[in-house]
Amino acid sequence: MKQVDESIDKSPLSGKSAKEIIEHFKSYNFVDDHGHRLDMCLDFTDLVEMAANVSE
């Protein structure tokens, strides 16, 4: 039996693919001190890939 946390279950990211999660964060227009977009950060994209794969 898998335990489901209600707050996570209601997240707009719940059940989304890595690509959909990255698109969601791109809409916030986050940039670092050098003006690089968050979706261009390898650490971020790796983290999203890992998170998306855990939920599958």
mmCIF entry with sequence, helices, sheets and N, C-alpha, C, O atoms, coordinates in Angstrom:
data_MODEL
# 
_entry.id   MODEL 
# 
_entity.id                         1 
_entity.type                       polymer 
_entity.pdbx_number_of_molecules   1 
# 
_entity_poly.entity_id                      1 
_entity_poly.type                           'polypeptide(L)' 
_entity_poly.nstd_linkage                   no 
_entity_poly.nstd_monomer                   no 
_entity_poly.pdbx_seq_one_letter_code       MKQVDESIDKSPLSGKSAKEIIEHFKSYNFVDDHGHRLDMCLDFTDLVEMAANVSE 
_entity_poly.pdbx_seq_one_letter_code_can   MKQVDESIDKSPLSGKSAKEIIEHFKSYNFVDDHGHRLDMCLDFTDLVEMAANVSE 
_entity_poly.pdbx_strand_id                 A 
# 
loop_
_entity_poly_seq.entity_id 
_entity_poly_seq.num 
_entity_poly_seq.mon_id 
_entity_poly_seq.hetero 
1 1  MET n 
1 2  LYS n 
1 3  GLN n 
1 4  VAL n 
1 5  ASP n 
1 6  GLU n 
1 7  SER n 
1 8  ILE n 
1 9  ASP n 
1 10 LYS n 
1 11 SER n 
1 12 PRO n 
1 13 LEU n 
1 14 SER n 
1 15 GLY n 
1 16 LYS n 
1 17 SER n 
1 18 ALA n 
1 19 LYS n 
1 20 GLU n 
1 21 ILE n 
1 22 ILE n 
1 23 GLU n 
1 24 HIS n 
1 25 PHE n 
1 26 LYS n 
1 27 SER n 
1 28 TYR n 
1 29 ASN n 
1 30 PHE n 
1 31 VAL n 
1 32 ASP n 
1 33 ASP n 
1 34 HIS n 
1 35 GLY n 
1 36 HIS n 
1 37 ARG n 
1 38 LEU n 
1 39 ASP n 
1 40 MET n 
1 41 CYS n 
1 42 LEU n 
1 43 ASP n 
1 44 PHE n 
1 45 THR n 
1 46 ASP n 
1 47 LEU n 
1 48 VAL n 
1 49 GLU n 
1 50 MET n 
1 51 ALA n 
1 52 ALA n 
1 53 ASN n 
1 54 VAL n 
1 55 SER n 
1 56 GLU n 
# 
_struct_asym.id          A 
_struct_asym.entity_id   1 
# 
loop_
_struct_conf.conf_type_id 
_struct_conf.id 
_struct_conf.pdbx_PDB_helix_id 
_struct_conf.beg_label_comp_id 
_struct_conf.beg_label_asym_id 
_struct_conf.beg_label_seq_id 
_struct_conf.pdbx_beg_PDB_ins_code 
_struct_conf.end_label_comp_id 
_struct_conf.end_label_asym_id 
_struct_conf.end_label_seq_id 
_struct_conf.pdbx_end_PDB_ins_code 
_struct_conf.beg_auth_comp_id 
_struct_conf.beg_auth_asym_id 
_struct_conf.beg_auth_seq_id 
_struct_conf.end_auth_comp_id 
_struct_conf.end_auth_asym_id 
_struct_conf.end_auth_seq_id 
_struct_conf.pdbx_PDB_helix_class 
_struct_conf.details 
_struct_conf.pdbx_PDB_helix_length 
HELX_P HELX_P1 AA1 GLU A 6  ? ASP A 9  ? GLU A 6  ASP A 9  1 ? 4  
HELX_P HELX_P2 AA2 ALA A 18 ? LYS A 26 ? ALA A 18 LYS A 26 1 ? 9  
HELX_P HELX_P3 AA3 LEU A 38 ? MET A 40 ? LEU A 38 MET A 40 5 ? 3  
HELX_P HELX_P4 AA4 LEU A 42 ? VAL A 54 ? LEU A 42 VAL A 54 1 ? 13 
# 
_struct_conf_type.id          HELX_P 
_struct_conf_type.criteria    ? 
_struct_conf_type.reference   ? 
# 
loop_
_atom_site.group_PDB 
_atom_site.id 
_atom_site.type_symbol 
_atom_site.label_atom_id 
_atom_site.label_alt_id 
_atom_site.label_comp_id 
_atom_site.label_asym_id 
_atom_site.label_entity_id 
_atom_site.label_seq_id 
_atom_site.pdbx_PDB_ins_code 
_atom_site.Cartn_x 
_atom_site.Cartn_y 
_atom_site.Cartn_z 
_atom_site.occupancy 
_atom_site.B_iso_or_equiv 
_atom_site.pdbx_formal_charge 
_atom_site.auth_seq_id 
_atom_site.auth_comp_id 
_atom_site.auth_asym_id 
_atom_site.auth_atom_id 
_atom_site.pdbx_PDB_model_num 
ATOM 1   N N  . MET A 1 1  ? 0.848  -1.187 0.000   1.00 0.00 ? 1  MET A N  1 
ATOM 2   C CA . MET A 1 1  ? 0.000  0.000  0.000   1.00 0.00 ? 1  MET A CA 1 
ATOM 3   C C  . MET A 1 1  ? 0.885  1.240  0.000   1.00 0.00 ? 1  MET A C  1 
ATOM 4   O O  . MET A 1 1  ? 1.791  1.362  0.825   1.00 0.00 ? 1  MET A O  1 
ATOM 5   N N  . LYS A 1 2  ? 0.627  2.142  -0.910  1.00 0.00 ? 2  LYS A N  1 
ATOM 6   C CA . LYS A 1 2  ? 1.419  3.356  -1.034  1.00 0.00 ? 2  LYS A CA 1 
ATOM 7   C C  . LYS A 1 2  ? 0.732  4.498  -0.300  1.00 0.00 ? 2  LYS A C  1 
ATOM 8   O O  . LYS A 1 2  ? -0.447 4.774  -0.522  1.00 0.00 ? 2  LYS A O  1 
ATOM 9   N N  . GLN A 1 3  ? 1.486  5.163  0.583   1.00 0.00 ? 3  GLN A N  1 
ATOM 10  C CA . GLN A 1 3  ? 0.950  6.296  1.322   1.00 0.00 ? 3  GLN A CA 1 
ATOM 11  C C  . GLN A 1 3  ? 1.013  7.535  0.429   1.00 0.00 ? 3  GLN A C  1 
ATOM 12  O O  . GLN A 1 3  ? 2.026  7.779  -0.226  1.00 0.00 ? 3  GLN A O  1 
ATOM 13  N N  . VAL A 1 4  ? -0.062 8.308  0.404   1.00 0.00 ? 4  VAL A N  1 
ATOM 14  C CA . VAL A 1 4  ? -0.121 9.511  -0.415  1.00 0.00 ? 4  VAL A CA 1 
ATOM 15  C C  . VAL A 1 4  ? -0.317 10.711 0.489   1.00 0.00 ? 4  VAL A C  1 
ATOM 16  O O  . VAL A 1 4  ? -1.260 10.759 1.279   1.00 0.00 ? 4  VAL A O  1 
ATOM 17  N N  . ASP A 1 5  ? 0.584  11.687 0.367   1.00 0.00 ? 5  ASP A N  1 
ATOM 18  C CA . ASP A 1 5  ? 0.473  12.928 1.120   1.00 0.00 ? 5  ASP A CA 1 
ATOM 19  C C  . ASP A 1 5  ? -0.486 13.834 0.347   1.00 0.00 ? 5  ASP A C  1 
ATOM 20  O O  . ASP A 1 5  ? -0.249 14.133 -0.823  1.00 0.00 ? 5  ASP A O  1 
ATOM 21  N N  . GLU A 1 6  ? -1.567 14.271 0.998   1.00 0.00 ? 6  GLU A N  1 
ATOM 22  C CA . GLU A 1 6  ? -2.589 15.072 0.312   1.00 0.00 ? 6  GLU A CA 1 
ATOM 23  C C  . GLU A 1 6  ? -2.028 16.334 -0.320  1.00 0.00 ? 6  GLU A C  1 
ATOM 24  O O  . GLU A 1 6  ? -2.424 16.690 -1.430  1.00 0.00 ? 6  GLU A O  1 
ATOM 25  N N  . SER A 1 7  ? -1.101 17.031 0.370   1.00 0.00 ? 7  SER A N  1 
ATOM 26  C CA . SER A 1 7  ? -0.575 18.278 -0.179  1.00 0.00 ? 7  SER A CA 1 
ATOM 27  C C  . SER A 1 7  ? 0.232  18.019 -1.446  1.00 0.00 ? 7  SER A C  1 
ATOM 28  O O  . SER A 1 7  ? 0.203  18.832 -2.371  1.00 0.00 ? 7  SER A O  1 
ATOM 29  N N  . ILE A 1 8  ? 0.942  16.914 -1.503  1.00 0.00 ? 8  ILE A N  1 
ATOM 30  C CA . ILE A 1 8  ? 1.697  16.574 -2.709  1.00 0.00 ? 8  ILE A CA 1 
ATOM 31  C C  . ILE A 1 8  ? 0.743  16.135 -3.808  1.00 0.00 ? 8  ILE A C  1 
ATOM 32  O O  . ILE A 1 8  ? 0.924  16.481 -4.976  1.00 0.00 ? 8  ILE A O  1 
ATOM 33  N N  . ASP A 1 9  ? -0.259 15.380 -3.431  1.00 0.00 ? 9  ASP A N  1 
ATOM 34  C CA . ASP A 1 9  ? -1.232 14.882 -4.401  1.00 0.00 ? 9  ASP A CA 1 
ATOM 35  C C  . ASP A 1 9  ? -1.964 16.025 -5.105  1.00 0.00 ? 9  ASP A C  1 
ATOM 36  O O  . ASP A 1 9  ? -2.374 15.871 -6.255  1.00 0.00 ? 9  ASP A O  1 
ATOM 37  N N  . LYS A 1 10 ? -2.133 17.161 -4.439  1.00 0.00 ? 10 LYS A N  1 
ATOM 38  C CA . LYS A 1 10 ? -2.850 18.312 -5.004  1.00 0.00 ? 10 LYS A CA 1 
ATOM 39  C C  . LYS A 1 10 ? -1.925 19.277 -5.742  1.00 0.00 ? 10 LYS A C  1 
ATOM 40  O O  . LYS A 1 10 ? -2.381 20.295 -6.262  1.00 0.00 ? 10 LYS A O  1 
ATOM 41  N N  . SER A 1 11 ? -0.637 18.966 -5.791  1.00 0.00 ? 11 SER A N  1 
ATOM 42  C CA . SER A 1 11 ? 0.336  19.828 -6.459  1.00 0.00 ? 11 SER A CA 1 
ATOM 43  C C  . SER A 1 11 ? 0.052  19.900 -7.959  1.00 0.00 ? 11 SER A C  1 
ATOM 44  O O  . SER A 1 11 ? -0.335 18.901 -8.566  1.00 0.00 ? 11 SER A O  1 
ATOM 45  N N  . PRO A 1 12 ? 0.242  21.080 -8.560  1.00 0.00 ? 12 PRO A N  1 
ATOM 46  C CA . PRO A 1 12 ? 0.053  21.174 -10.010 1.00 0.00 ? 12 PRO A CA 1 
ATOM 47  C C  . PRO A 1 12 ? 1.109  20.379 -10.780 1.00 0.00 ? 12 PRO A C  1 
ATOM 48  O O  . PRO A 1 12 ? 0.991  20.203 -11.993 1.00 0.00 ? 12 PRO A O  1 
ATOM 49  N N  . LEU A 1 13 ? 2.133  19.902 -10.086 1.00 0.00 ? 13 LEU A N  1 
ATOM 50  C CA . LEU A 1 13 ? 3.196  19.132 -10.731 1.00 0.00 ? 13 LEU A CA 1 
ATOM 51  C C  . LEU A 1 13 ? 2.992  17.633 -10.602 1.00 0.00 ? 13 LEU A C  1 
ATOM 52  O O  . LEU A 1 13 ? 3.687  16.850 -11.248 1.00 0.00 ? 13 LEU A O  1 
ATOM 53  N N  . SER A 1 14 ? 2.049  17.236 -9.777  1.00 0.00 ? 14 SER A N  1 
ATOM 54  C CA . SER A 1 14 ? 1.808  15.814 -9.531  1.00 0.00 ? 14 SER A CA 1 
ATOM 55  C C  . SER A 1 14 ? 1.401  15.099 -10.812 1.00 0.00 ? 14 SER A C  1 
ATOM 56  O O  . SER A 1 14 ? 0.474  15.521 -11.503 1.00 0.00 ? 14 SER A O  1 
ATOM 57  N N  . GLY A 1 15 ? 2.100  14.018 -11.122 1.00 0.00 ? 15 GLY A N  1 
ATOM 58  C CA . GLY A 1 15 ? 1.780  13.227 -12.297 1.00 0.00 ? 15 GLY A CA 1 
ATOM 59  C C  . GLY A 1 15 ? 2.300  13.785 -13.608 1.00 0.00 ? 15 GLY A C  1 
ATOM 60  O O  . GLY A 1 15 ? 2.007  13.237 -14.670 1.00 0.00 ? 15 GLY A O  1 
ATOM 61  N N  . LYS A 1 16 ? 3.066  14.866 -13.552 1.00 0.00 ? 16 LYS A N  1 
ATOM 62  C CA . LYS A 1 16 ? 3.589  15.489 -14.770 1.00 0.00 ? 16 LYS A CA 1 
ATOM 63  C C  . LYS A 1 16 ? 4.900  14.830 -15.190 1.00 0.00 ? 16 LYS A C  1 
ATOM 64  O O  . LYS A 1 16 ? 5.629  14.283 -14.362 1.00 0.00 ? 16 LYS A O  1 
ATOM 65  N N  . SER A 1 17 ? 5.180  14.892 -16.467 1.00 0.00 ? 17 SER A N  1 
ATOM 66  C CA . SER A 1 17 ? 6.454  14.401 -16.988 1.00 0.00 ? 17 SER A CA 1 
ATOM 67  C C  . SER A 1 17 ? 7.541  15.431 -16.692 1.00 0.00 ? 17 SER A C  1 
ATOM 68  O O  . SER A 1 17 ? 7.248  16.570 -16.328 1.00 0.00 ? 17 SER A O  1 
ATOM 69  N N  . ALA A 1 18 ? 8.791  15.022 -16.850 1.00 0.00 ? 18 ALA A N  1 
ATOM 70  C CA . ALA A 1 18 ? 9.906  15.948 -16.637 1.00 0.00 ? 18 ALA A CA 1 
ATOM 71  C C  . ALA A 1 18 ? 9.770  17.166 -17.551 1.00 0.00 ? 18 ALA A C  1 
ATOM 72  O O  . ALA A 1 18 ? 10.000 18.296 -17.121 1.00 0.00 ? 18 ALA A O  1 
ATOM 73  N N  . LYS A 1 19 ? 9.401  16.938 -18.794 1.00 0.00 ? 19 LYS A N  1 
ATOM 74  C CA . LYS A 1 19 ? 9.246  18.046 -19.746 1.00 0.00 ? 19 LYS A CA 1 
ATOM 75  C C  . LYS A 1 19 ? 8.154  19.012 -19.288 1.00 0.00 ? 19 LYS A C  1 
ATOM 76  O O  . LYS A 1 19 ? 8.319  20.228 -19.385 1.00 0.00 ? 19 LYS A O  1 
ATOM 77  N N  . GLU A 1 20 ? 7.048  18.476 -18.793 1.00 0.00 ? 20 GLU A N  1 
ATOM 78  C CA . GLU A 1 20 ? 5.948  19.327 -18.317 1.00 0.00 ? 20 GLU A CA 1 
ATOM 79  C C  . GLU A 1 20 ? 6.354  20.111 -17.070 1.00 0.00 ? 20 GLU A C  1 
ATOM 80  O O  . GLU A 1 20 ? 5.957  21.265 -16.909 1.00 0.00 ? 20 GLU A O  1 
ATOM 81  N N  . ILE A 1 21 ? 7.133  19.499 -16.197 1.00 0.00 ? 21 ILE A N  1 
ATOM 82  C CA . ILE A 1 21 ? 7.599  20.188 -14.987 1.00 0.00 ? 21 ILE A CA 1 
ATOM 83  C C  . ILE A 1 21 ? 8.528  21.336 -15.369 1.00 0.00 ? 21 ILE A C  1 
ATOM 84  O O  . ILE A 1 21 ? 8.407  22.439 -14.836 1.00 0.00 ? 21 ILE A O  1 
ATOM 85  N N  . ILE A 1 22 ? 9.446  21.079 -16.283 1.00 0.00 ? 22 ILE A N  1 
ATOM 86  C CA . ILE A 1 22 ? 10.367 22.129 -16.723 1.00 0.00 ? 22 ILE A CA 1 
ATOM 87  C C  . ILE A 1 22 ? 9.593  23.272 -17.371 1.00 0.00 ? 22 ILE A C  1 
ATOM 88  O O  . ILE A 1 22 ? 9.900  24.437 -17.121 1.00 0.00 ? 22 ILE A O  1 
ATOM 89  N N  . GLU A 1 23 ? 8.606  22.967 -18.191 1.00 0.00 ? 23 GLU A N  1 
ATOM 90  C CA . GLU A 1 23 ? 7.778  24.014 -18.811 1.00 0.00 ? 23 GLU A CA 1 
ATOM 91  C C  . GLU A 1 23 ? 7.058  24.842 -17.744 1.00 0.00 ? 23 GLU A C  1 
ATOM 92  O O  . GLU A 1 23 ? 6.934  26.060 -17.876 1.00 0.00 ? 23 GLU A O  1 
ATOM 93  N N  . HIS A 1 24 ? 6.588  24.180 -16.697 1.00 0.00 ? 24 HIS A N  1 
ATOM 94  C CA . HIS A 1 24 ? 5.911  24.877 -15.601 1.00 0.00 ? 24 HIS A CA 1 
ATOM 95  C C  . HIS A 1 24 ? 6.853  25.902 -14.966 1.00 0.00 ? 24 HIS A C  1 
ATOM 96  O O  . HIS A 1 24 ? 6.466  27.048 -14.740 1.00 0.00 ? 24 HIS A O  1 
ATOM 97  N N  . PHE A 1 25 ? 8.090  25.487 -14.680 1.00 0.00 ? 25 PHE A N  1 
ATOM 98  C CA . PHE A 1 25 ? 9.044  26.394 -14.048 1.00 0.00 ? 25 PHE A CA 1 
ATOM 99  C C  . PHE A 1 25 ? 9.541  27.463 -15.016 1.00 0.00 ? 25 PHE A C  1 
ATOM 100 O O  . PHE A 1 25 ? 9.875  28.566 -14.582 1.00 0.00 ? 25 PHE A O  1 
ATOM 101 N N  . LYS A 1 26 ? 9.599  27.173 -16.302 1.00 0.00 ? 26 LYS A N  1 
ATOM 102 C CA . LYS A 1 26 ? 9.999  28.188 -17.277 1.00 0.00 ? 26 LYS A CA 1 
ATOM 103 C C  . LYS A 1 26 ? 9.040  29.371 -17.243 1.00 0.00 ? 26 LYS A C  1 
ATOM 104 O O  . LYS A 1 26 ? 9.443  30.507 -17.494 1.00 0.00 ? 26 LYS A O  1 
ATOM 105 N N  . SER A 1 27 ? 7.776  29.110 -16.934 1.00 0.00 ? 27 SER A N  1 
ATOM 106 C CA . SER A 1 27 ? 6.784  30.191 -16.915 1.00 0.00 ? 27 SER A CA 1 
ATOM 107 C C  . SER A 1 27 ? 7.053  31.218 -15.816 1.00 0.00 ? 27 SER A C  1 
ATOM 108 O O  . SER A 1 27 ? 6.542  32.336 -15.874 1.00 0.00 ? 27 SER A O  1 
ATOM 109 N N  . TYR A 1 28 ? 7.856  30.841 -14.811 1.00 0.00 ? 28 TYR A N  1 
ATOM 110 C CA . TYR A 1 28 ? 8.211  31.777 -13.741 1.00 0.00 ? 28 TYR A CA 1 
ATOM 111 C C  . TYR A 1 28 ? 9.355  32.716 -14.141 1.00 0.00 ? 28 TYR A C  1 
ATOM 112 O O  . TYR A 1 28 ? 9.605  33.720 -13.475 1.00 0.00 ? 28 TYR A O  1 
ATOM 113 N N  . ASN A 1 29 ? 10.042 32.380 -15.229 1.00 0.00 ? 29 ASN A N  1 
ATOM 114 C CA . ASN A 1 29 ? 11.164 33.199 -15.716 1.00 0.00 ? 29 ASN A CA 1 
ATOM 115 C C  . ASN A 1 29 ? 12.285 33.367 -14.698 1.00 0.00 ? 29 ASN A C  1 
ATOM 116 O O  . ASN A 1 29 ? 12.873 34.444 -14.596 1.00 0.00 ? 29 ASN A O  1 
ATOM 117 N N  . PHE A 1 30 ? 12.586 32.308 -13.943 1.00 0.00 ? 30 PHE A N  1 
ATOM 118 C CA . PHE A 1 30 ? 13.697 32.345 -12.999 1.00 0.00 ? 30 PHE A CA 1 
ATOM 119 C C  . PHE A 1 30 ? 15.019 32.446 -13.755 1.00 0.00 ? 30 PHE A C  1 
ATOM 120 O O  . PHE A 1 30 ? 15.224 31.751 -14.750 1.00 0.00 ? 30 PHE A O  1 
ATOM 121 N N  . VAL A 1 31 ? 15.906 33.305 -13.284 1.00 0.00 ? 31 VAL A N  1 
ATOM 122 C CA . VAL A 1 31 ? 17.257 33.407 -13.838 1.00 0.00 ? 31 VAL A CA 1 
ATOM 123 C C  . VAL A 1 31 ? 18.253 33.521 -12.690 1.00 0.00 ? 31 VAL A C  1 
ATOM 124 O O  . VAL A 1 31 ? 17.906 33.958 -11.593 1.00 0.00 ? 31 VAL A O  1 
ATOM 125 N N  . ASP A 1 32 ? 19.513 33.115 -12.961 1.00 0.00 ? 32 ASP A N  1 
ATOM 126 C CA . ASP A 1 32 ? 20.553 33.251 -11.945 1.00 0.00 ? 32 ASP A CA 1 
ATOM 127 C C  . ASP A 1 32 ? 21.179 34.643 -12.044 1.00 0.00 ? 32 ASP A C  1 
ATOM 128 O O  . ASP A 1 32 ? 20.714 35.490 -12.807 1.00 0.00 ? 32 ASP A O  1 
ATOM 129 N N  . ASP A 1 33 ? 22.231 34.868 -11.270 1.00 0.00 ? 33 ASP A N  1 
ATOM 130 C CA . ASP A 1 33 ? 22.885 36.181 -11.245 1.00 0.00 ? 33 ASP A CA 1 
ATOM 131 C C  . ASP A 1 33 ? 23.476 36.581 -12.596 1.00 0.00 ? 33 ASP A C  1 
ATOM 132 O O  . ASP A 1 33 ? 23.740 37.760 -12.835 1.00 0.00 ? 33 ASP A O  1 
ATOM 133 N N  . HIS A 1 34 ? 23.681 35.606 -13.474 1.00 0.00 ? 34 HIS A N  1 
ATOM 134 C CA . HIS A 1 34 ? 24.268 35.873 -14.782 1.00 0.00 ? 34 HIS A CA 1 
ATOM 135 C C  . HIS A 1 34 ? 23.217 35.931 -15.889 1.00 0.00 ? 34 HIS A C  1 
ATOM 136 O O  . HIS A 1 34 ? 23.551 36.084 -17.064 1.00 0.00 ? 34 HIS A O  1 
ATOM 137 N N  . GLY A 1 35 ? 21.948 35.809 -15.506 1.00 0.00 ? 35 GLY A N  1 
ATOM 138 C CA . GLY A 1 35 ? 20.864 35.867 -16.480 1.00 0.00 ? 35 GLY A CA 1 
ATOM 139 C C  . GLY A 1 35 ? 20.540 34.548 -17.150 1.00 0.00 ? 35 GLY A C  1 
ATOM 140 O O  . GLY A 1 35 ? 19.753 34.508 -18.096 1.00 0.00 ? 35 GLY A O  1 
ATOM 141 N N  . HIS A 1 36 ? 21.146 33.452 -16.663 1.00 0.00 ? 36 HIS A N  1 
ATOM 142 C CA . HIS A 1 36 ? 20.868 32.132 -17.241 1.00 0.00 ? 36 HIS A CA 1 
ATOM 143 C C  . HIS A 1 36 ? 19.542 31.603 -16.711 1.00 0.00 ? 36 HIS A C  1 
ATOM 144 O O  . HIS A 1 36 ? 19.272 31.668 -15.512 1.00 0.00 ? 36 HIS A O  1 
ATOM 145 N N  . ARG A 1 37 ? 18.718 31.080 -17.615 1.00 0.00 ? 37 ARG A N  1 
ATOM 146 C CA . ARG A 1 37 ? 17.416 30.530 -17.224 1.00 0.00 ? 37 ARG A CA 1 
ATOM 147 C C  . ARG A 1 37 ? 17.584 29.254 -16.407 1.00 0.00 ? 37 ARG A C  1 
ATOM 148 O O  . ARG A 1 37 ? 18.544 28.506 -16.592 1.00 0.00 ? 37 ARG A O  1 
ATOM 149 N N  . LEU A 1 38 ? 16.646 29.017 -15.509 1.00 0.00 ? 38 LEU A N  1 
ATOM 150 C CA . LEU A 1 38 ? 16.672 27.834 -14.652 1.00 0.00 ? 38 LEU A CA 1 
ATOM 151 C C  . LEU A 1 38 ? 16.656 26.554 -15.471 1.00 0.00 ? 38 LEU A C  1 
ATOM 152 O O  . LEU A 1 38 ? 17.336 25.588 -15.124 1.00 0.00 ? 38 LEU A O  1 
ATOM 153 N N  . ASP A 1 39 ? 15.891 26.535 -16.545 1.00 0.00 ? 39 ASP A N  1 
ATOM 154 C CA . ASP A 1 39 ? 15.797 25.317 -17.356 1.00 0.00 ? 39 ASP A CA 1 
ATOM 155 C C  . ASP A 1 39 ? 17.086 25.007 -18.114 1.00 0.00 ? 39 ASP A C  1 
ATOM 156 O O  . ASP A 1 39 ? 17.198 23.941 -18.721 1.00 0.00 ? 39 ASP A O  1 
ATOM 157 N N  . MET A 1 40 ? 18.052 25.910 -18.091 1.00 0.00 ? 40 MET A N  1 
ATOM 158 C CA . MET A 1 40 ? 19.351 25.665 -18.715 1.00 0.00 ? 40 MET A CA 1 
ATOM 159 C C  . MET A 1 40 ? 20.375 25.143 -17.704 1.00 0.00 ? 40 MET A C  1 
ATOM 160 O O  . MET A 1 40 ? 21.521 24.878 -18.068 1.00 0.00 ? 40 MET A O  1 
ATOM 161 N N  . CYS A 1 41 ? 19.975 24.994 -16.449 1.00 0.00 ? 41 CYS A N  1 
ATOM 162 C CA . CYS A 1 41 ? 20.861 24.507 -15.387 1.00 0.00 ? 41 CYS A CA 1 
ATOM 163 C C  . CYS A 1 41 ? 20.795 22.979 -15.348 1.00 0.00 ? 41 CYS A C  1 
ATOM 164 O O  . CYS A 1 41 ? 19.736 22.408 -15.092 1.00 0.00 ? 41 CYS A O  1 
ATOM 165 N N  . LEU A 1 42 ? 21.926 22.323 -15.600 1.00 0.00 ? 42 LEU A N  1 
ATOM 166 C CA . LEU A 1 42 ? 21.967 20.866 -15.641 1.00 0.00 ? 42 LEU A CA 1 
ATOM 167 C C  . LEU A 1 42 ? 21.550 20.254 -14.307 1.00 0.00 ? 42 LEU A C  1 
ATOM 168 O O  . LEU A 1 42 ? 20.862 19.233 -14.288 1.00 0.00 ? 42 LEU A O  1 
ATOM 169 N N  . ASP A 1 43 ? 21.956 20.861 -13.189 1.00 0.00 ? 43 ASP A N  1 
ATOM 170 C CA . ASP A 1 43 ? 21.553 20.334 -11.875 1.00 0.00 ? 43 ASP A CA 1 
ATOM 171 C C  . ASP A 1 43 ? 20.030 20.337 -11.740 1.00 0.00 ? 43 ASP A C  1 
ATOM 172 O O  . ASP A 1 43 ? 19.445 19.380 -11.234 1.00 0.00 ? 43 ASP A O  1 
ATOM 173 N N  . PHE A 1 44 ? 19.395 21.411 -12.192 1.00 0.00 ? 44 PHE A N  1 
ATOM 174 C CA . PHE A 1 44 ? 17.938 21.497 -12.109 1.00 0.00 ? 44 PHE A CA 1 
ATOM 175 C C  . PHE A 1 44 ? 17.273 20.454 -12.999 1.00 0.00 ? 44 PHE A C  1 
ATOM 176 O O  . PHE A 1 44 ? 16.359 19.756 -12.559 1.00 0.00 ? 44 PHE A O  1 
ATOM 177 N N  . THR A 1 45 ? 17.719 20.345 -14.239 1.00 0.00 ? 45 THR A N  1 
ATOM 178 C CA . THR A 1 45 ? 17.085 19.388 -15.146 1.00 0.00 ? 45 THR A CA 1 
ATOM 179 C C  . THR A 1 45 ? 17.313 17.953 -14.688 1.00 0.00 ? 45 THR A C  1 
ATOM 180 O O  . THR A 1 45 ? 16.434 17.105 -14.843 1.00 0.00 ? 45 THR A O  1 
ATOM 181 N N  . ASP A 1 46 ? 18.499 17.672 -14.121 1.00 0.00 ? 46 ASP A N  1 
ATOM 182 C CA . ASP A 1 46 ? 18.750 16.332 -13.564 1.00 0.00 ? 46 ASP A CA 1 
ATOM 183 C C  . ASP A 1 46 ? 17.807 16.046 -12.402 1.00 0.00 ? 46 ASP A C  1 
ATOM 184 O O  . ASP A 1 46 ? 17.260 14.949 -12.297 1.00 0.00 ? 46 ASP A O  1 
ATOM 185 N N  . LEU A 1 47 ? 17.618 17.032 -11.531 1.00 0.00 ? 47 LEU A N  1 
ATOM 186 C CA . LEU A 1 47 ? 16.722 16.878 -10.386 1.00 0.00 ? 47 LEU A CA 1 
ATOM 187 C C  . LEU A 1 47 ? 15.290 16.624 -10.846 1.00 0.00 ? 47 LEU A C  1 
ATOM 188 O O  . LEU A 1 47 ? 14.604 15.761 -10.297 1.00 0.00 ? 47 LEU A O  1 
ATOM 189 N N  . VAL A 1 48 ? 14.845 17.359 -11.836 1.00 0.00 ? 48 VAL A N  1 
ATOM 190 C CA . VAL A 1 48 ? 13.494 17.172 -12.372 1.00 0.00 ? 48 VAL A CA 1 
ATOM 191 C C  . VAL A 1 48 ? 13.350 15.773 -12.963 1.00 0.00 ? 48 VAL A C  1 
ATOM 192 O O  . VAL A 1 48 ? 12.339 15.108 -12.738 1.00 0.00 ? 48 VAL A O  1 
ATOM 193 N N  . GLU A 1 49 ? 14.343 15.325 -13.709 1.00 0.00 ? 49 GLU A N  1 
ATOM 194 C CA . GLU A 1 49 ? 14.306 13.973 -14.287 1.00 0.00 ? 49 GLU A CA 1 
ATOM 195 C C  . GLU A 1 49 ? 14.201 12.922 -13.188 1.00 0.00 ? 49 GLU A C  1 
ATOM 196 O O  . GLU A 1 49 ? 13.403 11.990 -13.294 1.00 0.00 ? 49 GLU A O  1 
ATOM 197 N N  . MET A 1 50 ? 15.004 13.066 -12.128 1.00 0.00 ? 50 MET A N  1 
ATOM 198 C CA . MET A 1 50 ? 14.953 12.105 -11.020 1.00 0.00 ? 50 MET A CA 1 
ATOM 199 C C  . MET A 1 50 ? 13.593 12.124 -10.337 1.00 0.00 ? 50 MET A C  1 
ATOM 200 O O  . MET A 1 50 ? 13.033 11.071 -10.032 1.00 0.00 ? 50 MET A O  1 
ATOM 201 N N  . ALA A 1 51 ? 13.057 13.324 -10.095 1.00 0.00 ? 51 ALA A N  1 
ATOM 202 C CA . ALA A 1 51 ? 11.762 13.442 -9.420  1.00 0.00 ? 51 ALA A CA 1 
ATOM 203 C C  . ALA A 1 51 ? 10.643 12.850 -10.270 1.00 0.00 ? 51 ALA A C  1 
ATOM 204 O O  . ALA A 1 51 ? 9.751  12.182 -9.747  1.00 0.00 ? 51 ALA A O  1 
ATOM 205 N N  . ALA A 1 52 ? 10.687 13.088 -11.562 1.00 0.00 ? 52 ALA A N  1 
ATOM 206 C CA . ALA A 1 52 ? 9.652  12.561 -12.451 1.00 0.00 ? 52 ALA A CA 1 
ATOM 207 C C  . ALA A 1 52 ? 9.723  11.039 -12.519 1.00 0.00 ? 52 ALA A C  1 
ATOM 208 O O  . ALA A 1 52 ? 8.690  10.374 -12.603 1.00 0.00 ? 52 ALA A O  1 
ATOM 209 N N  . ASN A 1 53 ? 10.919 10.488 -12.484 1.00 0.00 ? 53 ASN A N  1 
ATOM 210 C CA . ASN A 1 53 ? 11.082 9.035  -12.553 1.00 0.00 ? 53 ASN A CA 1 
ATOM 211 C C  . ASN A 1 53 ? 10.653 8.341  -11.268 1.00 0.00 ? 53 ASN A C  1 
ATOM 212 O O  . ASN A 1 53 ? 10.185 7.204  -11.314 1.00 0.00 ? 53 ASN A O  1 
ATOM 213 N N  . VAL A 1 54 ? 10.801 8.999  -10.128 1.00 0.00 ? 54 VAL A N  1 
ATOM 214 C CA . VAL A 1 54 ? 10.380 8.424  -8.846  1.00 0.00 ? 54 VAL A CA 1 
ATOM 215 C C  . VAL A 1 54 ? 8.873  8.273  -8.806  1.00 0.00 ? 54 VAL A C  1 
ATOM 216 O O  . VAL A 1 54 ? 8.357  7.295  -8.264  1.00 0.00 ? 54 VAL A O  1 
ATOM 217 N N  . SER A 1 55 ? 8.162  9.236  -9.377  1.00 0.00 ? 55 SER A N  1 
ATOM 218 C CA . SER A 1 55 ? 6.700  9.219  -9.309  1.00 0.00 ? 55 SER A CA 1 
ATOM 219 C C  . SER A 1 55 ? 6.069  8.242  -10.297 1.00 0.00 ? 55 SER A C  1 
ATOM 220 O O  . SER A 1 55 ? 4.862  8.005  -10.236 1.00 0.00 ? 55 SER A O  1 
ATOM 221 N N  . GLU A 1 56 ? 6.857  7.671  -11.201 1.00 0.00 ? 56 GLU A N  1 
ATOM 222 C CA . GLU A 1 56 ? 6.299  6.737  -12.191 1.00 0.00 ? 56 GLU A CA 1 
ATOM 223 C C  . GLU A 1 56 ? 6.060  5.378  -11.592 1.00 0.00 ? 56 GLU A C  1 
ATOM 224 O O  . GLU A 1 56 ? 5.595  4.472  -12.283 1.00 0.00 ? 56 GLU A O  1 
# 
